[in-house]
Amino acid sequence: MATRAFVLDGSKVRERRERLGLNQPELARLCGITQPTLAHIEGGRRNGSPRLNRIIAEQLGVSLDAITVTAEPEPVQ
């Protein structure tokens, strides 16, 4: 049985960051990543590790569910 993958929704991350009045460098520093990495996450070009995703959610003050989409794995043939 395959497990579900949680993929960050970059637009939700950006929306919440802006609502908190944080810029990318500030949130990146709080999360221990670089600003270009955060830009790639917000742009949907990169997904964080499960640990990083939890850190981002924590720094944004939301649950992981609030900033992710559930991706069902493709069946193995």
Long-range contacts (C-beta under 8 A, 24 or more apart in sequence): 2-73, 2-75, 2-76, 3-73, 4-70, 4-71, 4-72, 4-73, 5-70, 5-71, 5-73, 6-50, 6-53, 6-64, 6-68, 6-69, 6-70, 6-71, 7-47, 7-68, 7-69, 7-70, 7-71, 8-41, 8-47, 8-48, 8-53, 8-56, 8-67, 8-68, 9-67, 9-68, 9-69, 10-41, 10-42, 10-43, 10-44, 11-42, 11-44, 12-66, 12-67, 12-68, 13-41, 13-42, 13-56, 13-60, 13-67, 14-42, 16-60, 16-61, 16-62, 16-66, 16-67, 17-42, 17-60, 20-60, 20-61, 27-56, 27-59, 27-60, 30-59, 31-55, 31-56, 31-59
